[in-house]
Amino acid sequence: MLVPTLVDICGLNATLREILENTAALTAGLCGTRREAGACDAGPSIGITALGATGTAVTSLVSALGARGQESTVFHSNGYGGAAFARFAERGALRAIVDLTPHELTRIHLAGSHVPMPNRFSAGAELPRIVLPGGLNFIGLGEESLLPERYLDRPRYAHSSFFTHVKLLEAEMLVVAEALVDSLNATTGPATLIVPMGGFSHQDRVGGLIEDPALRQVFLDRAVESLRRDIVVTALDAHISAPETTRAILDALDDLGPL
């Protein structure tokens, strides 16, 4: 039996507990036994987007939020998890959003597999929102041996035997930066953009396989130029996975008011 969890397994939260309890009840039913299922409080939590390329940052944030007694629900930003994220945001399951990994913009606007999710970046527009450019520096494609020829002269690496991450061109970064800016400008709730200038993913760092400080600057310049004046932009001299970035996210959440 294969049961989709809908959200990433990155610590327990109300949603994941409910899914696991329902799965246990289903399994018990299939075995012919009875189980008294208790009520599960699926109250709003803080929604966080993630990928393996930003996993260290997400794990650190989830741990820090948990230490403060704040529950989080993690969604895999791989072209499919974003659709679930949007549904949760629209249906009142989230009290705030940390879109740490808006990588799906590259799939929607450039290349990469994804399901239709027209509201991925508009759902929950009224919610307090912290956004980082996690995973915006690469396109997520399939096996390296199957890459289209137009990508073969670019810096890239095999994320796994099935997936290859290909570095964006500056023109492509402008496309996704503008799309992210447009979505932030359309929000009605308080919003903050945090830009970790030490790198947007685990291989965008000193010595990393797709390191590109100039690409990060392209993103920052467009954001500063085009965002609404009331949206705070914080540029950090740190990598997205650094403790300083986690602290900046927590501080930004506090500045947005009680959650």
Beta strands, then each sheet from edge to edge (+ up, - down):
strand 1: 45-50
strand 2: 72-76
strand 3: 94-99
strand 4: 129-131
strand 5: 138-141
strand 6: 156-158
strand 7: 164-167
strand 8: 191-196
strand 9: 232-236
sheet 1: 2+ 1+ 3+ 4+ 8+ 9+
sheet 2: 5+ 7- 6+
end
